[in-house]
Amino acid sequence: MKNEEKNRKQQLTSLPISINILKVALMVAGVYYLGVKFLFAILLWWAVRPLLRVFFLTLKILFWGVITLFILYAII
């Protein structure tokens, strides 16, 4: 009788502990996953930023080039 009660108590107390361990494991996995995504996004931005700078610089040069061509055309 006492053994059955002990077993039942042990089962009841060990279940929430395993649920807590599962919650902690899920939280750690989520933080790790989000951290990896965040690091990947930072690396991607770091790699793409110079290309974007060159792209916008080229657009600026083209824009001012077209404006100067219009001005030269108007003068001539």
N, C-alpha and C positions, 0 to 999 in steps of 0.2 A: 504493500500500500504506500509506504513512505517512498519507495523507489519510483513508483509511478508518478507520485506528486513531484518528486525531484526532477524526473525526466520531463514532465509537463512544464514545470517552471523553467527548466533549462532551455527547452524548445522556445518558450515564449520570450525569454530574455535574449536568446541568441538570434532570433529573427530580426528585431529592430537594429541590432548591431550590424548584421549583414546588409540591411537596407541602408544604414548610414554609410557603410563602406561603399555600397553601390552608388549612393549620391555623391560621395567624395570623388569616386573614380570618374563618374560622369562629368562632374565639375572640372576636374583636372583635364580630362579629355577635351572638353569644350574650350577651356582656356588655352590649351596647347594648340588646338585647331585654329582658333581665332588668332593666336599669336603668330602661327606660321603664315596664315593668310595676310596678317598685318605686315610681317616682315617681307613677304613676297610683294605686297603692294608698294612698300617703301623701295625695295630693290628695283621694281619695274619703273617707278617714278624716277628714281635716280638714273636709270639707264635711258629713259625716254626724254628726260628734261633737256639734254643738249640737242637732241634731234628737233624738239619743239622750238628751241631757241633759234636754231639755224633756219627752220621753216618760217618762223615769224620774221626773222631778219630778212630772208629772201622776199617775203611778201612786202615788207616795208620798202626794200630797195626797188621792187617792181612798181609799187604805188608811186613813189617819188619819181621814178624814171618816167612813168606815164605822164605825171603832172608836168615834169620839165619838158617832155616832148610836146605836150599841148602848148606850153608857154612859148617854146621855140617856134612851133608852127604858127602861133598867133603873131609873133614878132616878124617872122619871114613872110 
